[in-house]
Amino acid sequence: MPEQLQVKNLHFKCISVEPLHQGWQQWLIAPETDFSFNPKDRLSIDDQAVYLLWQNKQQQLLCVLPSATIQKIHDKEFTLTYQQNPNQLEKMTTEQFHAQHHLMICHGYAIFSAIHQIYRWKNLGWDLNRVVVVSEALDQWPILLKPSKLIAYFIPNGAIGSIDLLDDWKILARFCSEDDLPGCFSGSLAEFEQEILASTLSWHWNVIGYR
């Protein structure tokens, strides 16, 4: 019998708020009771999405919120709905992680789930040079893409944009757009993935999808 998925309503308090691009905000929030979140879990407030970047050692959550979600919050204390995602990553040992390269394919805003997972790997001291992130870029993206300091032979020409956080962590990340957004690979996420895989046939990839 499959394990029943958790759905919980958890009470939170906002600690700090920082503005982001396109009317988004970055919030640091604290739960009333200790609760551990997984990278692919879904969070929302009144059915509006909350994107978790990571959970620190004090159990506080660093999140990014679209403007539609922000409008649902009228106080520094609020209730957040947690829903467990059934498609969680399988746990890896240190040896398994370092035996392959990891290609994280992120649809839409799912890159925030990938960042949460990378944060966990970073805290384990694992070699993040083995990780490549490929994501869609959207018009309402809350973080500005900037030319990356990291390069690789298998990245198509023109795909130069990344985000500062992943560059600082030495994570090779690139974005694609079917609307020809600056600094992005011009095409679909599937096309971008195939370009990379075709250029690295000798690599042992662990392809991880995020939606």
N, C-alpha and C positions, 0 to 999 in steps of 0.2 A: 504494500500500500504506500503510495507516495507521501512524503512528508508534507504536512499542511503548511502552507506559506503564511508567514506572519503579516498581519496588518495591524498597526498600532497607531494610536493618537498620543503624541508625546508633547508635554508642555515645555516651552523654551523661553529663555530670556535673552534679549539682544544686548550684547556687550559693546559692540562698535560697528560703525557703518562707514564705508568709503565709496564715493561715486566712481562709476566706470563709464565706458563709452556707450553711446546709444541709450542712455537713460537707465542702464543696469546699475546695480549696487553690489558691493561685496560686504557681506555681513559675517561677523564673528558671533556665534550664538552658543548658549550653554543649556543643556537639558537639566530638568529638575532632578532626574534620576539617571544613573549611569546606564548607557546603552551603546552597544558597538554596532557600527554600520559597515556594510560591505560595499565595495566599489560599484557594483551594478544595482544596488538597491535604489528604489524610487522614492523621492520625497516631494511633498506638495503641501500647499496651503489653499484650502477651498478649491481644490482641483487645478490650481496653478502651480507650475513646476518650480522646484527649488533644486539647484545643482550643487552638490557637495564636492568641494575640492579635496578636503581631507579632514580627519579628526585627530586632534593633537593628544598628547599624553594626559592632559587635564580633562579629556572627554569633550572639549569644546569643538565646534564644527565651524570651519571656514567655508562659506557658501557664496554663490553668486545668484542673484535674483533678477529676473526680467522685470520691466516696469509694471507689467500686468499683475505680477505676484505682489510687488511692493504695494500696489493700490489696495490689496486685500488686508494689509496689516495696519491697524489703527492704534497700536500700543506697543510698548517695548516687550510685553509678554504676549505670547501667542501659542496656538496649537499647530503642530506640524504632523502631517500624516505620513507614516512610514509604510511602504509596501515592499516586501522582500521579492527580489527578482529571481525567478526560478533558474535562470541561465547564469549562475555564478561561475567564476573561474575555478578550475580544478587547482587544488593546492599543489605547489611545486616544492621540491627540495632544492637546496643550493646547487647540488650537482645537476639536477634537471634543468634549472634555469641557465646555468653556464654552459650547458652542452648544446645550446641552440641560440639562434637570434629570434627576436620577438617583433613581429610586425603587427602593430595595433591599428585596426581599421575602424575609424570613428565616423558614424553617421550623425549629421546635425550636431546637436549640442552634447552628444555622448562623449566628446573629448574630455569633458569634465570628469566622467567616470574613469577614463584612462589616466588622467592626472592623479586621481585618488589612488589607483593601483600602483602607479609609478612611485608615488610618495611612500607607499608601504615597502616597495622594493628598495627604495633609497634608504629607508630607516633600517633595513636588514643589512645594508652595506654591500648589496649586490652590484655587479658591474653594469651600469646603465648604458654603457657604450654598445651593449647588445640589443638595445631597444630602438625601434624606429616607429614614429607615429605618423600616420597618414589620415587626414581628416578633411571633411567638407568645410568650406568657408561659406558663411551665410551673410546676407546683407545686414542683418541685425546683430552681427557678432559683437560681443561686449568688449573685446580686447583688440587693440590695433595690431595688425601684422606688421612686422619690421623685417628688413633683410637679415637673414641668419648669418651668424659667424661660423656655422658648421657647414661643411660641404661633404658630398659623397659622389662618386662617379656614377652611381646608378639613379641619381635624381635627374629628371628631365630638365632641359634648359628652360629658364623662365620661372621655375618653381623655386623661389628664393625666400618667400615670406615664412616667418615663424613667430612664436611669441616669446617674450623675454624670459619667462619662467623656465620654459623647457630648454632654451639656449643656456641659461645659467646652470641648469642641471646636466648639461652636456648631452641632452637628448636630441637626436636628429628628428625634427618634425617638419612636415610640409603639408600644404593645403591645396585643395583643388576647387575649381569653380566652373560651372557650365555657363556662368554669366560673365566670364573673363574678368574677374576681380583682380586687381593688381597684385603681382607677386605670387600668383597661384598657377598651378597646372591647369591648362585649359581643357576640361573634359570631366567626365564623371568619376566618381570614387572607384568604381569597378575598373575603369580604364587606367586610372592612376596605379591601382594595385597591380594590374597585369604588367604595366610598364616596368615596375620595380622587380617583380618576380622574374620577368623575362631577362632582366639584366643581371640577375644574381642566381643563376641556375645551380651553381655549385654550393650555395648556402643552404643550411638546414634551418628553414623558417618555421616558427610556431606562429601561425596567423590567428589573431584574436579579434573577434568582431564585437563592436559596441554599438548598441542602438538605443 
